[in-house]
Amino acid sequence: MFEQTLASLKTRHLYRTLRGVSSSQDSVITIHGQVYRNFGSNNYLGLANHPEVKAAAAEAVMAYGVGAGASRLITGTMTLHEQCEAALAAFTGTKAALLFGAGYLANVGLIPALIGPDGVVFADRYNHASLVDGCRLSRAAFKVYRHKDLEQLGRLLERTAPGTPKLIVTDAVFSMDGDLAPLPGLLALARRYDALLLVDDAHGTGVIGPRGRGSPEHFGLPHNDRLIHMGTLSKALGGLGAFVAGSSSLIAYLQNRCRSFLFTTAPPPAMAAAAIAALSIIDREPERRAALWRHRDRCALALRQFGFDLMASETPILPIRIGDPAAAVAVAESLLARGFLVPAIRPPTVPSGTDRLRLSLMATHTDEDISALIEACRQAGRIHGLIPS
Ligand SMILES: *Cc1c(COP(=O)(O)O)cnc(C)c1O
């Protein structure tokens, strides 16, 4: 039974395998003794292996040990969790925040806590899998709207009986396309139809907004009771975990009602310590974010000039549309042979026919890394007929 599925995945060029990285996570990584420039990481600011973040985690391990020993509501809440939540509330400009073990866990718990079988959830077609799974677990009626289509969403909301609980769910930065959700328009619809709006800012935290505070800051949206801001500690913050930020009553409600918060062991204290250190670096070193965006703009401009289809990207996530799984893997292999790790993304992660490479940039790439990447993409793109030679 397993063999049949695996064989079918292989014939359709959808089979996937793991690659073990034997170095630390940096802009350059080692796989099977080979060194590659890493263009496949969400470690946008290079904080996963930053000396200060590592020291904070190591000191927390020595002071408090490795595990939290229990769930948060039993005896697992440690001072570092509370300090981390206070730091996240200050960072996002909210009253309170709540930590989760991972972004995936946050989403599969949050959505069922916010809406139930008597409600309707409205979801962008390109939402992350964790949001989709959260919607399924909620058992609310599930309405999918076309990517960023506010008009269609408005019609779906209009047709929902008044008084029905409603929740709109969206990635803030779409993780495979690198474009931004129209948050002001979504919030206006949420107000008009008395819905809640859950914003998953996994790729926005630390990256978007003048001070890296995330997508609400980017759009100048003041925090309010309708907007529920979720973000992760696992991408730009370089660690593991996630948070929800909002009013004190939202956080107290989730502490009582969110199953993926309640029924799991509290995150290791070192994880909270690492996130506190990462937030402090993000505040003190805006030049990291500036370098990330400088690389992003340079890369996007050059690749678009060559004729690559970067889709609607407007962030450091740069998809290169290819349209076929075998071709996407072949181009990725070509780049790998040139020393560049750029993942090929295929269904079910993206819709069939939109197979792509997905470049993600880091603040700690050098200008020379970026020049080399641009040249390697040009060569690989010509060989594979993606751009004119
Ligand atoms: C990565 C990601 C998640 C999951 O976060 P983890 O911390 O890796 O579990 C959730 N939502 C989006 C949009 C993501 O890109």
The ligand as an SDF file (V2000), in Angstrom:
LIG
                    3D

 15 15  0  0  0  0  0  0  0  0999 V2000
    5.7350   28.3570    8.3870 C   0  0  0  0  0  0  0  0  0  0  0  0
    4.3290   28.7590    8.4800 C   0  0  0  0  0  0  0  0  0  0  0  0
    3.5190   28.2970    9.5240 C   0  0  0  0  0  0  0  0  0  0  0  0
    3.9840   27.2460   10.4880 C   0  0  0  0  0  0  0  0  0  0  0  0
    4.8730   27.7560   11.4100 O   0  0  0  0  0  0  0  0  0  0  0  0
    5.8710   26.7600   12.1790 P   0  0  0  0  0  0  0  0  0  0  0  0
    6.3770   27.5750   13.3020 O   0  0  0  0  0  0  0  0  0  0  0  0
    6.9170   26.3760   11.1920 O   0  0  0  0  0  0  0  0  0  0  0  0
    5.0700   25.5790   12.6210 O   0  0  0  0  0  0  0  0  0  0  0  0
    2.2500   28.7940    9.6270 C   0  0  0  0  0  0  0  0  0  0  0  0
    1.7710   29.6900    8.7350 N   0  0  0  0  0  0  0  0  0  0  0  0
    2.5050   30.1360    7.7060 C   0  0  0  0  0  0  0  0  0  0  0  0
    1.9340   31.1280    6.7650 C   0  0  0  0  0  0  0  0  0  0  0  0
    3.8110   29.6760    7.5350 C   0  0  0  0  0  0  0  0  0  0  0  0
    4.5370   30.0930    6.5090 O   0  0  0  0  0  0  0  0  0  0  0  0
  1  2  1  0
  2  3  1  0
  2 14  2  0
  3  4  1  0
  3 10  2  0
  4  5  1  0
  5  6  1  0
  6  7  2  0
  6  8  1  0
  6  9  1  0
 10 11  1  0
 11 12  2  0
 12 13  1  0
 12 14  1  0
 14 15  1  0
M  END
$$$$
